[in-house]
Amino acid sequence: MQAAAGGGQASQRGSGVGAQTSGWAMGWAGFAGSILLIVGFFQMIAGLVAIFNSSFYVTVNSWLFQFDTTAWGWIHLILGVVLAVSGYGIFTGNVAARTVGVIVALISCVAAFMWLPYYPVWGLLIIALDVAVVWALTTHGRDLSAI
């Protein structure tokens, strides 16, 4: 009798029906949504500064990836808007927003790497936050839709 009850519990857990979501998982998914909103805002600010004041950012070394600062501004502004919208979508439990969040966080990570010659500390901060978002969404993102 106990074995049957245990087997039912395992199948119930595997199917996702009636499964309890972990507080840690909910916290990480909420963290990912919050960080997407924050990183999106950071990217938008960096973009607007580059668009309106192209002399604000000064290149320290000559790197392989060199773009006009205004072009970088538009890249960061568009990326920031998509990140923020995806972060909002995470809180609604939208699976597409989670998928877009992972993809755009990866793109943001690459863009921040390419941005390193212009603002190294800012770029490293964005890379670290993007990696945390990708981890949280791929590991615990589905649990947020259970709210």
C-alpha beads as a LAMMPS data file, in Angstrom:
LAMMPS data file: protein, C-alpha beads

147 atoms
146 bonds

1 atom types
1 bond types

-500.0 500.0 xlo xhi
-500.0 500.0 ylo yhi
-500.0 500.0 zlo zhi

Masses

1 110.0

Atoms # bond

1 1 1 0.000 0.000 0.000
2 1 1 2.831 2.369 0.838
3 1 1 4.636 1.560 -2.403
4 1 1 1.539 2.412 -4.400
5 1 1 1.176 5.719 -2.586
6 1 1 4.840 6.515 -3.191
7 1 1 4.539 5.636 -6.889
8 1 1 1.534 7.911 -7.264
9 1 1 3.449 10.722 -5.658
10 1 1 6.384 10.319 -8.061
11 1 1 4.169 10.249 -11.123
12 1 1 2.292 13.257 -9.845
13 1 1 5.555 15.138 -9.372
14 1 1 6.792 14.137 -12.818
15 1 1 3.635 15.253 -14.593
16 1 1 3.582 18.622 -12.907
17 1 1 -0.015 18.108 -11.757
18 1 1 -0.426 19.263 -8.191
19 1 1 3.310 19.754 -7.739
20 1 1 4.364 22.367 -5.204
21 1 1 6.681 25.089 -6.419
22 1 1 9.724 25.796 -4.321
23 1 1 10.105 29.169 -2.639
24 1 1 13.696 29.260 -3.896
25 1 1 12.558 28.618 -7.454
26 1 1 9.958 31.377 -7.231
27 1 1 12.569 33.712 -5.801
28 1 1 15.044 33.028 -8.604
29 1 1 12.399 33.459 -11.289
30 1 1 11.322 36.727 -9.679
31 1 1 14.979 37.724 -9.492
32 1 1 15.371 37.058 -13.211
33 1 1 12.349 39.202 -14.074
34 1 1 13.571 42.019 -11.834
35 1 1 17.091 41.904 -13.226
36 1 1 15.758 41.905 -16.795
37 1 1 13.850 45.090 -15.976
38 1 1 16.894 46.659 -14.291
39 1 1 19.388 45.635 -17.007
40 1 1 16.921 46.865 -19.623
41 1 1 16.790 50.219 -17.853
42 1 1 20.609 50.308 -17.601
43 1 1 20.950 49.510 -21.304
44 1 1 18.429 52.224 -22.204
45 1 1 20.317 54.815 -20.111
46 1 1 23.664 53.840 -21.685
47 1 1 22.040 54.057 -25.108
48 1 1 20.476 57.452 -24.525
49 1 1 23.746 58.868 -23.197
50 1 1 25.606 57.592 -26.269
51 1 1 22.958 58.992 -28.623
52 1 1 22.716 62.464 -27.075
53 1 1 26.344 62.910 -25.961
54 1 1 28.638 60.812 -28.136
55 1 1 31.757 62.324 -26.526
56 1 1 30.765 60.988 -23.059
57 1 1 32.270 57.563 -23.759
58 1 1 35.970 57.518 -24.563
59 1 1 37.704 54.465 -26.032
60 1 1 40.747 53.536 -23.984
61 1 1 42.358 50.947 -26.284
62 1 1 41.965 50.025 -29.906
63 1 1 39.777 46.900 -30.062
64 1 1 38.613 44.755 -32.912
65 1 1 34.990 45.783 -32.308
66 1 1 34.811 49.496 -32.943
67 1 1 31.542 51.197 -33.760
68 1 1 30.446 54.767 -33.755
69 1 1 29.200 55.713 -30.287
70 1 1 25.849 56.785 -31.672
71 1 1 25.410 53.381 -33.334
72 1 1 26.198 51.742 -29.992
73 1 1 23.620 54.025 -28.412
74 1 1 20.878 52.756 -30.708
75 1 1 21.937 49.145 -30.155
76 1 1 21.770 49.570 -26.379
77 1 1 18.505 51.496 -26.476
78 1 1 16.700 48.862 -28.562
79 1 1 18.208 46.026 -26.544
80 1 1 17.166 47.737 -23.305
81 1 1 13.551 48.092 -24.413
82 1 1 13.352 44.415 -25.397
83 1 1 14.956 43.372 -22.079
84 1 1 12.518 45.471 -20.047
85 1 1 9.473 44.172 -21.942
86 1 1 10.712 40.615 -21.459
87 1 1 11.209 41.254 -17.736
88 1 1 7.635 42.466 -17.470
89 1 1 6.474 39.385 -19.373
90 1 1 8.271 37.103 -16.909
91 1 1 6.019 38.408 -14.129
92 1 1 2.922 37.589 -16.168
93 1 1 4.097 33.966 -16.475
94 1 1 4.437 34.196 -20.244
95 1 1 6.564 31.323 -21.611
96 1 1 7.459 33.332 -24.712
97 1 1 8.777 36.136 -22.490
98 1 1 10.979 33.621 -20.689
99 1 1 12.368 32.354 -23.993
100 1 1 12.907 35.881 -25.302
101 1 1 14.467 36.798 -21.947
102 1 1 17.108 34.090 -22.268
103 1 1 17.886 34.954 -25.895
104 1 1 18.053 38.707 -25.304
105 1 1 20.100 38.293 -22.115
106 1 1 22.633 36.305 -24.153
107 1 1 22.667 39.015 -26.831
108 1 1 23.030 41.647 -24.113
109 1 1 25.967 39.706 -22.689
110 1 1 27.728 39.743 -26.071
111 1 1 26.925 43.435 -26.588
112 1 1 28.290 44.255 -23.122
113 1 1 31.480 42.355 -23.963
114 1 1 31.859 44.379 -27.143
115 1 1 31.132 47.547 -25.099
116 1 1 34.101 46.876 -22.748
117 1 1 36.506 49.341 -24.453
118 1 1 34.014 52.167 -23.877
119 1 1 32.978 51.448 -20.278
120 1 1 34.697 48.375 -18.774
121 1 1 33.167 48.327 -15.278
122 1 1 29.656 48.871 -16.605
123 1 1 30.158 46.152 -19.212
124 1 1 31.355 43.632 -16.619
125 1 1 28.381 44.423 -14.366
126 1 1 25.939 43.870 -17.231
127 1 1 27.667 40.598 -18.196
128 1 1 27.416 39.289 -14.624
129 1 1 23.728 40.219 -14.360
130 1 1 22.935 38.713 -17.758
131 1 1 24.588 35.413 -16.817
132 1 1 22.548 35.331 -13.593
133 1 1 19.344 35.959 -15.582
134 1 1 20.084 33.162 -18.054
135 1 1 20.791 30.768 -15.194
136 1 1 17.672 31.731 -13.261
137 1 1 15.356 31.542 -16.274
138 1 1 16.689 28.251 -17.580
139 1 1 16.718 26.641 -14.143
140 1 1 13.633 28.086 -12.422
141 1 1 11.707 30.145 -14.978
142 1 1 8.797 27.738 -15.407
143 1 1 7.978 27.977 -11.703
144 1 1 6.959 31.633 -11.970
145 1 1 4.028 30.755 -14.247
146 1 1 2.505 28.765 -11.362
147 1 1 1.563 31.911 -9.415

Bonds

1 1 1 2
2 1 2 3
3 1 3 4
4 1 4 5
5 1 5 6
6 1 6 7
7 1 7 8
8 1 8 9
9 1 9 10
10 1 10 11
11 1 11 12
12 1 12 13
13 1 13 14
14 1 14 15
15 1 15 16
16 1 16 17
17 1 17 18
18 1 18 19
19 1 19 20
20 1 20 21
21 1 21 22
22 1 22 23
23 1 23 24
24 1 24 25
25 1 25 26
26 1 26 27
27 1 27 28
28 1 28 29
29 1 29 30
30 1 30 31
31 1 31 32
32 1 32 33
33 1 33 34
34 1 34 35
35 1 35 36
36 1 36 37
37 1 37 38
38 1 38 39
39 1 39 40
40 1 40 41
41 1 41 42
42 1 42 43
43 1 43 44
44 1 44 45
45 1 45 46
46 1 46 47
47 1 47 48
48 1 48 49
49 1 49 50
50 1 50 51
51 1 51 52
52 1 52 53
53 1 53 54
54 1 54 55
55 1 55 56
56 1 56 57
57 1 57 58
58 1 58 59
59 1 59 60
60 1 60 61
61 1 61 62
62 1 62 63
63 1 63 64
64 1 64 65
65 1 65 66
66 1 66 67
67 1 67 68
68 1 68 69
69 1 69 70
70 1 70 71
71 1 71 72
72 1 72 73
73 1 73 74
74 1 74 75
75 1 75 76
76 1 76 77
77 1 77 78
78 1 78 79
79 1 79 80
80 1 80 81
81 1 81 82
82 1 82 83
83 1 83 84
84 1 84 85
85 1 85 86
86 1 86 87
87 1 87 88
88 1 88 89
89 1 89 90
90 1 90 91
91 1 91 92
92 1 92 93
93 1 93 94
94 1 94 95
95 1 95 96
96 1 96 97
97 1 97 98
98 1 98 99
99 1 99 100
100 1 100 101
101 1 101 102
102 1 102 103
103 1 103 104
104 1 104 105
105 1 105 106
106 1 106 107
107 1 107 108
108 1 108 109
109 1 109 110
110 1 110 111
111 1 111 112
112 1 112 113
113 1 113 114
114 1 114 115
115 1 115 116
116 1 116 117
117 1 117 118
118 1 118 119
119 1 119 120
120 1 120 121
121 1 121 122
122 1 122 123
123 1 123 124
124 1 124 125
125 1 125 126
126 1 126 127
127 1 127 128
128 1 128 129
129 1 129 130
130 1 130 131
131 1 131 132
132 1 132 133
133 1 133 134
134 1 134 135
135 1 135 136
136 1 136 137
137 1 137 138
138 1 138 139
139 1 139 140
140 1 140 141
141 1 141 142
142 1 142 143
143 1 143 144
144 1 144 145
145 1 145 146
146 1 146 147
